[in-house]
Amino acid sequence: MSEWLGFVRRRMDFSGGVLAVFLLIQGFSVAQAAGASNEIQALLEAGQHPKLRWGKFSDVAKPLSRLYGQTTFSPLWIKEGKPTSQAKAMIESLVEADDRGLNSSDYDADLLAKWIVGPRLTDPADVAAFDVAMSIAATRYVSNLYLGRINPRTVGFGLDVEPKRLDVPKRVLELTQSAHPRTILADLEPRFPIYRPLKEALLRYRKLAKELPRMKFGFPAKFTPGMSHRDVPTLRKLLVALGDLKTIKPGSETSEVYDSELAQAVKAYQIRHGLGNDAIIGKATLARLSTPIADRLKQIQLGLERLRWLPADVRGHYLIVNIPSFKLYGAKAGEGLGQYDIQMNVVVGEAIDGRNTPVFHSDMTMVTFRPYWNVPDGIAAKEVVPDILRDANYLEKNNMEIVPNFSLRATSVEPDKASLEKVATGALKLRQKPGGSNALGLVKFSFPNTNNVYLHSTPGKGLFNRDRRDFSHGCIRVQDPLKLAEWVLADNGDWPKDRIQTFMDGEVTKTISVKKPIPVYILYSTVMADPDGKVSFFEDIYGHDRTLQVLLAKGFPYPP
């Protein structure tokens, strides 16, 4: 940074006159102009602002140097000793940061708001302090609105924000000059339909968190419709506040009977929380009902943060798998997350180390009918080889073979002690032949990634009916592979459902290249919202919410 400042100083040796003219226009004397410029440079060189909550600004040091270097370190937010209209608009937006899932206190919104109603700033040190504080807040806010505060790589997600990088100094400079700075800021927010209802839910749940007391229920272990309990009126009030119960019928406000109308509302609540819809208030439903509204508010904030990690625009075909909701969603002509024409249950990676389904983005390029299951080396060594050693008929029972590689032309290797040792080291491979009992079922959907993860069918259908569906080694099993194959191959020409079924039931392994690769987003969000405003909450099965909350609590400067 000092090298950059030195470079700019050398430029200023030749442009002092230009600087003086610029600052005179801004309402500064020549002495004030030089003093303000020097003070701004000193603050930038120090790398710390003494009045800000997160005063160390190494996270935005380079953008700030570029920003002020464009105007030879002249103040950007002050004219004639008073904050500009742009500064006032910027501060108004910072005050509203909480409405966008950010924290206004992180940007010192209250401090800056008090600053602008103070006396006229004439002392160069005061001018520099205010101006740099404004630029630090604006630079962070612009970046955070667009990219989020935490880089997804920091939490181990395979999402890359680099392609959507923004010229932050340029955008901040536009804010200092625009007649409509708030419009510029609004354009930085995610454009997915899911973002708007989540923002609206944030406001609603913040209001609920203030108005609703924490509710505790003493229902028996299995509370069913028709039963009575003193906490039923409280449940009725909660479900009205949350929108699952439209209204309380006159005369039933104090009724302790768990009636049919309330049962329907509980079903709606259960569906929103991934709990089926039996209206029975058991352990899982009771736990969700007892969750503080403040915790739901945090989930929404984290959901908004993660939306900023996705590409700036998602249009056309796309597929989404949201891990905590155990759901796949897809759209053919979508305008972004929230508009679906296909969805189904999925089974994801088990919530234990080494089996979590990773979070990443790729493009689906192939559909394989009657696939082999190429057993990953780790699974082969740790799980399958020990089973083979215990049961000499294991390979035959499971239609598996040892091969030198995963080529379709590879020939089987005789299973003996030496070959099994090579399988354990990865020198030889293990695979399951195509068929109805194959672990991948009859169709596999591939998208290149380093995690060896894909979508596939499965011979075991029972798990799709469970509320919690994390049972795989990391790959994603889909409930209706025939429907998904028809959807994926819709632009590939003649692929009606009966032809797809014929290939699935055939004898030959066949791979079809997808004519138009389809973006696939493997997401992790414990909150989802539809265009109608219905908000659904799910368990933090992998603990990613906890990890993100800890990182966000540390404040600026966040890791790059």
C-alpha positions as CSV (number, residue, x, y, z in Angstrom):
1,M,0.0,0.0,0.0
2,S,2.9,2.4,0.8
3,E,4.2,1.9,-2.7
4,W,0.8,2.9,-4.1
5,L,0.7,6.0,-1.9
6,G,4.2,6.9,-3.0
7,F,3.2,6.6,-6.6
8,V,0.2,8.9,-6.1
9,R,2.4,11.4,-4.1
10,R,4.8,11.6,-7.1
11,R,1.8,12.2,-9.4
12,M,0.6,15.0,-7.0
13,D,4.0,16.7,-7.3
14,F,2.9,17.5,-10.9
15,S,-0.8,17.9,-10.2
16,G,-0.9,20.1,-7.1
17,G,-2.6,22.9,-9.0
18,V,-5.3,20.6,-10.3
19,L,-5.9,19.4,-6.8
20,A,-6.1,22.9,-5.4
21,V,-8.6,24.0,-8.0
22,F,-10.7,20.9,-7.3
23,L,-10.8,21.5,-3.6
24,L,-11.5,25.2,-4.0
25,I,-14.5,24.2,-5.9
26,Q,-15.5,22.0,-3.0
27,G,-15.3,25.0,-0.7
28,F,-11.9,24.5,0.8
29,S,-9.0,27.1,1.0
30,V,-5.7,26.1,-0.4
31,A,-4.3,25.5,3.1
32,Q,-7.4,23.4,4.0
33,A,-7.1,21.6,0.8
34,A,-3.5,20.6,1.3
35,G,-4.2,19.8,5.0
36,A,-7.2,17.6,4.2
37,S,-5.3,15.7,1.5
38,N,-2.3,15.1,3.9
39,E,-4.7,13.9,6.6
40,I,-6.5,11.5,4.3
41,Q,-3.2,10.0,3.2
42,A,-2.0,9.7,6.8
43,L,-5.2,7.8,7.7
44,L,-4.9,5.5,4.8
45,E,-1.2,4.9,5.6
46,A,-2.1,4.1,9.3
47,G,-4.6,1.4,8.2
48,Q,-6.8,2.2,11.2
49,H,-9.6,4.7,11.8
50,P,-9.8,5.6,15.5
51,K,-13.5,6.3,15.6
52,L,-15.0,3.3,13.9
53,R,-16.3,0.1,15.5
54,W,-14.1,-2.0,13.2
55,G,-11.3,0.5,12.8
56,K,-8.7,-1.7,11.2
57,F,-9.5,-1.6,7.5
58,S,-7.0,-3.9,5.9
59,D,-9.9,-5.6,4.1
60,V,-10.5,-2.4,2.0
61,A,-7.1,-0.8,2.1
62,K,-6.4,-1.4,-1.6
63,P,-9.8,-0.3,-2.9
64,L,-9.6,2.9,-0.7
65,S,-6.2,3.7,-2.2
66,R,-7.5,3.3,-5.7
67,L,-10.6,5.4,-4.8
68,Y,-8.7,8.3,-3.4
69,G,-5.9,8.0,-6.0
70,Q,-8.5,8.8,-8.7
71,T,-9.1,12.2,-7.1
72,T,-5.6,12.9,-5.7
73,F,-6.7,12.3,-2.1
74,S,-9.4,15.0,-2.1
75,P,-12.5,14.6,0.1
76,L,-15.4,12.9,-1.6
77,W,-18.3,13.3,0.7
78,I,-17.9,16.9,1.9
79,K,-18.7,20.2,0.1
80,E,-18.3,23.6,1.8
81,G,-17.6,21.9,5.1
82,K,-20.9,19.9,5.1
83,P,-21.7,16.4,4.0
84,T,-23.0,16.1,0.4
85,S,-26.5,15.0,-0.4
86,Q,-24.8,11.7,-1.6
87,A,-23.3,11.3,1.9
88,K,-26.7,11.7,3.5
89,A,-28.3,9.2,1.1
90,M,-25.4,6.8,1.8
91,I,-25.9,7.0,5.5
92,E,-29.6,6.5,5.1
93,S,-28.9,3.3,3.3
94,L,-26.4,2.2,6.0
95,V,-29.0,2.7,8.6
96,E,-31.2,0.4,6.6
97,A,-28.5,-2.3,6.3
98,D,-30.4,-4.5,8.8
99,D,-33.3,-4.7,6.4
100,R,-31.0,-6.5,3.9
101,G,-29.6,-9.0,6.4
102,L,-26.5,-7.0,7.2
103,N,-25.8,-5.0,10.5
104,S,-26.0,-1.3,10.4
105,S,-23.6,-1.1,13.4
106,D,-20.9,-2.8,11.4
107,Y,-20.9,0.3,9.1
108,D,-21.1,2.8,12.0
109,A,-24.4,4.1,10.7
110,D,-25.4,5.8,14.0
111,L,-22.0,7.5,14.3
112,L,-22.1,8.8,10.8
113,A,-25.7,9.9,11.2
114,K,-24.7,12.0,14.2
115,W,-21.7,13.3,12.4
116,I,-23.7,14.9,9.6
117,V,-25.8,17.0,11.9
118,G,-22.8,18.4,13.6
119,P,-21.1,21.8,13.0
120,R,-19.5,22.7,9.7
121,L,-16.2,20.8,9.3
122,T,-13.2,23.1,8.7
123,D,-10.4,21.4,10.4
124,P,-8.5,19.2,7.9
125,A,-8.2,16.4,10.4
126,D,-12.0,16.4,11.0
127,V,-12.6,16.5,7.3
128,A,-10.3,13.6,6.7
129,A,-11.8,11.6,9.6
130,F,-15.3,11.9,8.3
131,D,-14.5,11.4,4.7
132,V,-12.4,8.3,5.2
133,A,-15.0,6.9,7.6
134,M,-17.6,7.4,4.9
135,S,-15.5,5.7,2.3
136,I,-14.6,2.8,4.5
137,A,-18.3,2.2,5.3
138,A,-19.4,2.7,1.6
139,T,-16.6,0.4,0.3
140,R,-17.5,-2.4,2.7
141,Y,-21.2,-2.0,2.2
142,V,-21.0,-2.1,-1.6
143,S,-18.9,-5.2,-1.5
144,N,-21.0,-6.9,1.2
145,L,-24.3,-6.2,-0.7
146,Y,-23.0,-7.7,-3.8
147,L,-20.6,-10.5,-2.7
148,G,-21.4,-11.1,0.9
149,R,-19.2,-10.6,3.9
150,I,-17.6,-14.0,4.0
151,N,-15.9,-15.6,1.0
152,P,-17.6,-19.0,0.6
153,R,-14.2,-20.6,0.2
154,T,-13.5,-19.7,3.8
155,V,-16.2,-22.0,5.0
156,G,-15.2,-24.8,2.6
157,F,-17.9,-24.2,0.0
158,G,-16.9,-24.8,-3.6
159,L,-18.6,-21.6,-4.8
160,D,-16.5,-19.1,-6.6
161,V,-17.3,-15.4,-6.3
162,E,-14.3,-14.3,-8.5
163,P,-16.3,-14.3,-11.8
164,K,-18.7,-11.7,-10.3
165,R,-16.1,-9.5,-8.8
166,L,-17.0,-5.8,-8.8
167,D,-14.9,-2.7,-9.4
168,V,-15.7,-1.4,-5.9
169,P,-13.7,1.9,-6.1
170,K,-15.5,2.8,-9.4
171,R,-18.9,2.0,-7.9
172,V,-18.2,4.0,-4.7
173,L,-17.0,7.0,-6.8
174,E,-20.3,6.8,-8.7
175,L,-22.1,6.9,-5.4
176,T,-20.3,10.1,-4.4
177,Q,-21.4,11.7,-7.7
178,S,-24.8,10.2,-8.6
179,A,-28.1,12.1,-8.2
180,H,-29.6,8.7,-7.2
181,P,-27.1,6.8,-5.1
182,R,-29.7,4.6,-3.5
183,T,-30.6,3.2,-6.9
184,I,-27.0,2.2,-7.5
185,L,-27.0,0.3,-4.1
186,A,-30.3,-1.4,-4.9
187,D,-28.8,-2.7,-8.2
188,L,-26.1,-4.5,-6.1
189,E,-28.6,-6.8,-4.3
190,P,-29.3,-10.3,-5.6
191,R,-32.0,-10.5,-8.2
192,F,-33.3,-14.0,-7.5
193,P,-37.0,-14.1,-6.7
194,I,-36.2,-15.9,-3.5
195,Y,-34.3,-12.8,-2.2
196,R,-37.3,-10.5,-2.2
197,P,-39.6,-12.8,-0.1
198,L,-36.6,-13.5,2.3
199,K,-36.1,-9.8,2.8
200,E,-39.8,-9.3,3.5
201,A,-39.7,-12.3,5.9
202,L,-36.7,-10.6,7.6
203,L,-38.8,-7.5,8.4
204,R,-41.7,-9.6,9.5
205,Y,-39.7,-11.9,11.8
206,R,-37.8,-8.9,13.3
207,K,-41.2,-7.5,14.2
208,L,-42.3,-10.8,15.6
209,A,-39.1,-11.2,17.7
210,K,-40.0,-7.9,19.4
211,E,-43.7,-8.5,19.9
212,L,-44.0,-12.2,20.6
213,P,-42.8,-13.6,24.0
214,R,-40.9,-16.8,23.9
215,M,-43.5,-19.5,23.9
216,K,-43.1,-22.8,25.8
217,F,-45.4,-25.7,25.4
218,G,-46.1,-28.6,27.8
219,F,-47.9,-30.9,25.4
220,P,-47.7,-34.6,26.1
221,A,-45.2,-36.7,24.0
222,K,-47.8,-37.4,21.3
223,F,-50.4,-34.7,21.2
224,T,-53.1,-35.5,18.6
225,P,-56.2,-33.7,17.2
226,G,-59.2,-34.0,19.5
227,M,-57.1,-33.8,22.7
228,S,-57.1,-30.9,25.1
229,H,-54.4,-28.9,26.8
230,R,-54.0,-25.6,28.5
231,D,-51.3,-24.5,26.0
232,V,-53.6,-24.8,23.0
233,P,-54.7,-21.1,23.0
234,T,-51.0,-20.1,23.0
235,L,-50.4,-22.4,20.1
236,R,-53.3,-20.8,18.2
237,K,-51.8,-17.3,18.8
238,L,-48.4,-18.4,17.6
239,L,-49.7,-20.0,14.3
240,V,-51.8,-16.9,13.6
241,A,-48.7,-14.7,14.0
242,L,-46.7,-17.0,11.7
243,G,-49.4,-17.1,9.1
244,D,-50.2,-20.9,9.3
245,L,-53.6,-20.1,10.8
246,K,-55.5,-17.4,9.1
247,T,-57.7,-16.3,12.0
248,I,-59.0,-17.4,15.3
249,K,-62.8,-18.1,15.2
250,P,-64.8,-15.9,17.5
251,G,-65.4,-17.8,20.8
252,S,-62.5,-20.2,20.3
253,E,-59.8,-17.9,21.6
254,T,-59.6,-19.6,25.0
255,S,-60.6,-23.1,23.9
256,E,-58.2,-25.8,25.0
257,V,-59.4,-28.3,22.4
258,Y,-57.0,-29.2,19.6
259,D,-59.7,-28.9,16.9
260,S,-59.6,-29.7,13.2
261,E,-59.0,-26.1,12.1
262,L,-55.9,-25.9,14.3
263,A,-54.8,-29.3,13.1
264,Q,-54.8,-28.0,9.5
265,A,-52.6,-25.1,10.6
266,V,-50.2,-27.5,12.3
267,K,-50.0,-29.5,9.1
268,A,-49.0,-26.3,7.2
269,Y,-46.5,-25.5,9.9
270,Q,-45.0,-29.1,9.7
271,I,-44.7,-28.9,5.9
272,R,-42.8,-25.6,6.2
273,H,-40.4,-27.2,8.5
274,G,-39.8,-30.4,6.6
275,L,-41.8,-32.6,9.0
276,G,-44.5,-34.2,6.9
277,N,-48.1,-33.3,7.6
278,D,-49.7,-35.7,10.2
279,A,-50.8,-32.9,12.6
280,I,-49.4,-34.9,15.5
281,I,-47.3,-32.7,17.8
282,G,-44.5,-35.1,18.7
283,K,-40.9,-34.4,19.7
284,A,-39.7,-32.9,16.4
285,T,-42.7,-30.7,15.9
286,L,-42.6,-29.5,19.5
287,A,-38.9,-28.6,19.2
288,R,-39.7,-26.5,16.1
289,L,-42.6,-24.7,17.8
290,S,-40.4,-23.9,20.8
291,T,-37.6,-22.4,18.7
292,P,-37.2,-18.7,19.5
293,I,-38.2,-16.3,16.8
294,A,-34.8,-14.6,17.2
295,D,-33.2,-17.9,16.0
296,R,-35.4,-17.9,12.9
297,L,-34.3,-14.3,12.3
298,K,-30.7,-15.4,12.3
299,Q,-31.4,-18.2,9.8
300,I,-33.0,-15.6,7.4
301,Q,-29.9,-13.4,7.7
302,L,-27.6,-16.3,6.9
303,G,-29.8,-17.3,4.0
304,L,-29.5,-13.8,2.5
305,E,-25.7,-13.9,3.0
306,R,-25.4,-17.1,1.1
307,L,-27.6,-15.8,-1.8
308,R,-24.9,-13.2,-2.4
309,W,-22.4,-16.0,-3.1
310,L,-24.3,-17.1,-6.2
311,P,-23.8,-15.7,-9.7
312,A,-25.2,-12.3,-10.4
313,D,-27.9,-13.6,-12.7
314,V,-29.4,-17.1,-13.0
315,R,-31.6,-17.5,-16.0
316,G,-32.8,-20.2,-18.3
317,H,-32.4,-23.8,-17.3
318,Y,-31.0,-24.6,-13.8
319,L,-31.2,-27.2,-11.1
320,I,-30.9,-26.6,-7.4
321,V,-30.4,-29.1,-4.6
322,N,-30.8,-27.5,-1.2
323,I,-29.2,-29.9,1.3
324,P,-31.0,-29.0,4.5
325,S,-34.5,-29.2,2.8
326,F,-33.6,-32.5,1.1
327,K,-35.2,-31.2,-2.1
328,L,-34.3,-30.7,-5.8
329,Y,-35.8,-27.8,-7.7
330,G,-35.5,-27.0,-11.4
331,A,-36.7,-24.4,-13.9
332,K,-36.6,-24.4,-17.7
333,A,-37.0,-20.7,-18.2
334,G,-36.4,-19.4,-14.8
335,E,-35.6,-15.8,-13.8
336,G,-33.7,-17.1,-10.8
337,L,-34.2,-19.1,-7.6
338,G,-37.8,-19.3,-6.6
339,Q,-39.6,-20.2,-9.9
340,Y,-39.7,-24.0,-10.2
341,D,-41.4,-26.3,-12.7
342,I,-40.0,-29.5,-11.2
343,Q,-39.2,-30.5,-7.7
344,M,-38.7,-33.7,-5.8
345,N,-37.3,-35.2,-2.6
346,V,-33.6,-36.2,-2.5
347,V,-31.3,-38.1,-0.2
348,V,-28.1,-36.3,0.6
349,G,-24.8,-37.1,2.3
350,E,-24.9,-38.4,5.9
351,A,-24.1,-35.8,8.6
352,I,-20.8,-37.3,9.6
353,D,-17.3,-36.4,8.7
354,G,-16.3,-37.5,5.2
355,R,-19.9,-38.1,4.0
356,N,-21.4,-34.5,3.8
357,T,-22.6,-33.5,0.4
358,P,-20.3,-30.6,-0.6
359,V,-21.6,-27.2,-1.7
360,F,-20.6,-26.2,-5.2
361,H,-21.7,-25.2,-8.7
362,S,-21.2,-27.1,-12.0
363,D,-22.9,-27.7,-15.3
364,M,-24.7,-31.0,-16.0
365,T,-23.3,-32.4,-19.2
366,M,-24.2,-36.1,-19.3
367,V,-27.0,-38.6,-18.5
368,T,-25.9,-42.3,-18.3
369,F,-28.5,-45.1,-18.5
370,R,-27.7,-48.3,-16.7
371,P,-24.5,-47.0,-15.2
372,Y,-21.7,-48.8,-13.5
373,W,-21.0,-47.8,-9.9
374,N,-17.4,-47.0,-9.8
375,V,-16.7,-47.4,-6.1
376,P,-14.5,-44.5,-4.7
377,D,-11.1,-45.7,-3.4
378,G,-11.9,-44.7,0.1
379,I,-15.1,-46.6,0.3
380,A,-13.5,-49.6,-1.4
381,A,-10.6,-49.7,1.1
382,K,-12.5,-49.0,4.3
383,E,-15.9,-50.6,3.7
384,V,-16.0,-53.1,0.8
385,V,-12.7,-54.9,1.0
386,P,-13.3,-55.8,4.7
387,D,-16.8,-57.2,3.7
388,I,-15.2,-59.3,0.9
389,L,-12.6,-60.7,3.4
390,R,-15.5,-61.7,5.7
391,D,-17.6,-63.2,2.9
392,A,-16.0,-65.0,-0.1
393,N,-19.3,-64.6,-2.1
394,Y,-19.7,-60.9,-1.4
395,L,-18.7,-59.8,-5.0
396,E,-21.1,-62.3,-6.6
397,K,-23.9,-61.4,-4.3
398,N,-23.6,-57.7,-5.0
399,N,-22.9,-58.1,-8.8
400,M,-19.4,-56.5,-8.3
401,E,-16.0,-57.0,-10.0
402,I,-12.4,-56.0,-9.6
403,V,-11.0,-54.2,-12.7
404,P,-7.7,-52.5,-13.6
405,N,-9.6,-49.2,-14.4
406,F,-13.1,-47.9,-14.9
407,S,-13.1,-48.2,-18.7
408,L,-16.3,-49.8,-20.1
409,R,-13.9,-52.3,-21.9
410,A,-12.1,-53.2,-18.7
411,T,-12.0,-57.0,-18.0
412,S,-12.4,-58.5,-14.5
413,V,-9.5,-59.4,-12.3
414,E,-9.6,-62.6,-10.3
415,P,-10.5,-61.8,-6.7
416,D,-7.7,-63.1,-4.5
417,K,-5.5,-61.8,-1.6
418,A,-3.1,-60.0,-3.9
419,S,-5.8,-58.3,-6.0
420,L,-7.7,-57.2,-2.8
421,E,-4.5,-55.7,-1.4
422,K,-4.2,-53.7,-4.6
423,V,-7.9,-52.6,-4.4
424,A,-7.1,-51.4,-0.8
425,T,-4.2,-49.3,-2.1
426,G,-6.1,-48.0,-5.2
427,A,-3.9,-49.9,-7.7
428,L,-7.0,-51.9,-8.8
429,K,-10.6,-50.7,-8.9
430,L,-13.9,-52.0,-7.7
431,R,-17.1,-51.4,-9.5
432,Q,-20.7,-52.7,-9.4
433,K,-22.2,-53.9,-12.7
434,P,-25.4,-52.2,-14.1
435,G,-28.7,-53.6,-13.1
436,G,-31.7,-53.1,-10.8
437,S,-29.6,-53.7,-7.7
438,N,-26.9,-51.2,-8.7
439,A,-26.3,-48.6,-6.0
440,L,-26.8,-45.8,-8.6
441,G,-30.1,-47.3,-9.8
442,L,-30.8,-47.1,-13.6
443,V,-29.7,-43.6,-14.4
444,K,-26.9,-41.2,-13.4
445,F,-26.8,-37.4,-14.0
446,S,-23.2,-36.1,-14.2
447,F,-21.7,-32.6,-13.8
448,P,-17.9,-32.3,-13.7
449,N,-16.5,-31.7,-10.2
450,T,-13.6,-32.6,-8.0
451,N,-15.9,-34.1,-5.3
452,N,-17.0,-37.1,-7.4
453,V,-20.6,-36.1,-6.7
454,Y,-23.5,-36.6,-9.0
455,L,-27.3,-37.2,-9.0
456,H,-28.6,-40.7,-9.5
457,S,-31.5,-43.0,-9.0
458,T,-31.5,-45.8,-6.4
459,P,-33.0,-49.2,-5.9
460,G,-34.0,-48.3,-2.3
461,K,-37.1,-46.1,-2.4
462,G,-38.2,-46.2,1.3
463,L,-35.8,-43.4,2.5
464,F,-37.6,-40.8,0.4
465,N,-40.6,-40.9,2.7
466,R,-38.6,-40.0,5.8
467,D,-38.6,-36.4,7.1
468,R,-34.8,-36.3,7.5
469,R,-33.0,-37.8,4.4
470,D,-29.2,-37.7,5.0
471,F,-28.1,-41.3,4.3
472,S,-25.6,-41.3,1.4
473,H,-21.9,-41.1,1.1
474,G,-22.1,-37.7,-0.5
475,C,-23.9,-38.2,-3.8
476,I,-27.5,-37.2,-4.2
477,R,-30.3,-39.8,-4.8
478,V,-33.4,-38.5,-6.6
479,Q,-36.9,-39.7,-5.9
480,D,-38.2,-39.6,-9.5
481,P,-35.3,-40.3,-11.9
482,L,-37.6,-40.8,-14.9
483,K,-39.2,-37.4,-14.5
484,L,-35.8,-35.8,-14.0
485,A,-34.3,-37.5,-17.1
486,E,-37.3,-36.4,-19.2
487,W,-36.8,-32.8,-17.9
488,V,-33.0,-32.8,-18.5
489,L,-33.2,-34.2,-22.0
490,A,-36.2,-32.1,-23.1
491,D,-33.9,-30.1,-25.5
492,N,-32.1,-33.1,-26.8
493,G,-34.7,-34.1,-29.4
494,D,-36.7,-37.2,-29.3
495,W,-36.6,-38.3,-25.7
496,P,-40.2,-39.1,-24.6
497,K,-40.8,-40.9,-21.3
498,D,-41.3,-44.3,-22.9
499,R,-37.9,-44.1,-24.7
500,I,-36.2,-43.1,-21.5
501,Q,-37.8,-46.0,-19.7
502,T,-36.6,-48.4,-22.5
503,F,-33.0,-47.3,-22.0
504,M,-33.3,-47.6,-18.2
505,D,-34.7,-51.2,-18.6
506,G,-32.3,-52.2,-21.4
507,E,-29.1,-54.2,-21.3
508,V,-26.6,-51.6,-22.5
509,T,-24.8,-48.8,-20.7
510,K,-25.5,-45.7,-22.7
511,T,-24.3,-42.1,-22.0
512,I,-26.1,-39.1,-23.6
513,S,-24.5,-35.7,-23.8
514,V,-26.8,-32.9,-22.7
515,K,-27.2,-30.6,-25.7
516,K,-27.4,-27.5,-23.5
517,P,-25.4,-28.0,-20.3
518,I,-27.6,-27.2,-17.3
519,P,-26.2,-25.2,-14.3
520,V,-26.5,-27.2,-11.1
521,Y,-26.3,-25.4,-7.8
522,I,-25.7,-27.6,-4.7
523,L,-26.8,-25.1,-1.9
524,Y,-26.9,-25.1,1.8
525,S,-29.7,-22.9,3.2
526,T,-31.7,-23.7,6.3
527,V,-34.3,-21.2,5.1
528,M,-36.2,-21.0,1.8
529,A,-38.9,-18.7,0.5
530,D,-41.3,-19.0,-2.4
531,P,-42.6,-16.1,-4.5
532,D,-45.8,-16.1,-2.5
533,G,-43.9,-15.3,0.7
534,K,-44.2,-18.7,2.4
535,V,-41.0,-19.2,4.4
536,S,-39.7,-22.7,5.3
537,F,-37.1,-23.5,7.9
538,F,-34.9,-26.6,8.2
539,E,-32.3,-28.2,10.5
540,D,-28.7,-27.2,10.4
541,I,-27.7,-30.8,9.7
542,Y,-24.1,-30.1,8.9
543,G,-23.5,-27.3,11.4
544,H,-22.7,-24.8,8.6
545,D,-25.0,-22.2,10.1
546,R,-23.1,-22.3,13.4
547,T,-19.8,-22.0,11.5
548,L,-20.9,-18.9,9.5
549,Q,-22.4,-17.2,12.6
550,V,-19.0,-17.6,14.4
551,L,-17.2,-16.0,11.5
552,L,-19.6,-13.2,11.1
553,A,-19.5,-12.4,14.8
554,K,-15.7,-11.6,14.5
555,G,-16.5,-8.5,12.4
556,F,-14.2,-6.7,10.0
557,P,-11.8,-7.3,8.5
558,Y,-13.2,-10.6,7.3
559,P,-10.8,-13.1,5.4
560,P,-10.6,-12.3,1.7
